Amino acid sequence: MQFFTHKGAGAIQVSGEDALPYLQSQLTIDLHSLSPLATRYGLRLNLKGRVLFGAQIIRAGEEEFWMICRDTPTRAILSCLEENIVADEVEFSEVPGEWSLTTLLGDSSENGEGPPRELCLPGPGTALQTENGWIYPDPRMPGPAHTLLHPADCNPAQLEGADEIGSFALEKRRLEAQLFRPGWEVAEDAFPQEAGLEKGAVDFDKGCYLGQEVMARIHSMGNVRKRTVMVRGSGEACPNLPVPLLLGEKEVGALKSQFHHPQENFWIGAALVHEKALPSLETEGLEQKDHAGKVFLHPDE
């Protein structure tokens, strides 16, 4: 078993008698289907159906939920959630302290390696509360994967016997699995369908929520025109992302993330590209606006 720790995570508690109906109106997943200690990954869209953020949702009790965030500051999430409150009996609060997310990759029973077999991991769709946080199956990491939310100054006991994986190796496995990160690689310029997020993070048979009409229209009419893909390039890192991608003089997409190989002069990342530019991305590559070097479709795509 391997592990990787992402520092700077955030956690929000949502409570009150209207916590369930209010979150139901804000998020893309059906929270009525979550029993206490059940968990799912959900999205918050804007009215145009574009992705604002994603969060792991844990139903901690009948009127209490936790939202665990990897790629969007908790202050931004709180502001987004609170903007539609009118007379709802619901309270949002940032869980105080500095938090980390440590992801365990692999099955602890594989080949007798890794942590002891008695390591307690929750089953599919279920979260376990630990002494000072939570552990849950993580659908946004290459599986099988479980993620622990824990204080940043705490070294979880579950890591005993596991090997730390480098950030490049982890991101490569994630990108190859087409698990793009909402709130960063999939942001306010993208629909969930442009990154495959509708497969697990959007319920099309639930009631009204922000962006639902757009989701229903795309679902019934078919394909979107852009696609998020794994790309590769060489040279120095772009100082500011996203970077527009050009085919000739026409903007056809944007580079969203970059992860440099620790020893070699190349990087991998995620890009949102118009479908008509995908053949060029695969063959001659796309130019980066105001930055040297071309971007190519990753050979494994």
Secondary structure, DSSP 8 states (H G I E B T S, - for coil): -EEEEEEEEEEEEEESTTHHHHHHHHBSS-GGG--TTBEEEEEEE-TTS-EEEEEEEEEEETTEEEEEESSS-HHHHHHHHHTT-SS---EEEE--S-EEEEEEES-TTGGG-SS-TT-----TTB-EE-SSSEEEE-TTSSSSEEEEEEETT---GGGTT-EE--HHHHHHHHHHTT---BTTTB-TT--GGGGTTHHHH--TTS---TTHHHHHHHHHH---SEEEEEEEEESS--SSSSEEEEETTEEEEEE---EE-SSSSEEEEEEEEEGGGHHHHHTT-EEETTEEEEEEE-TT-
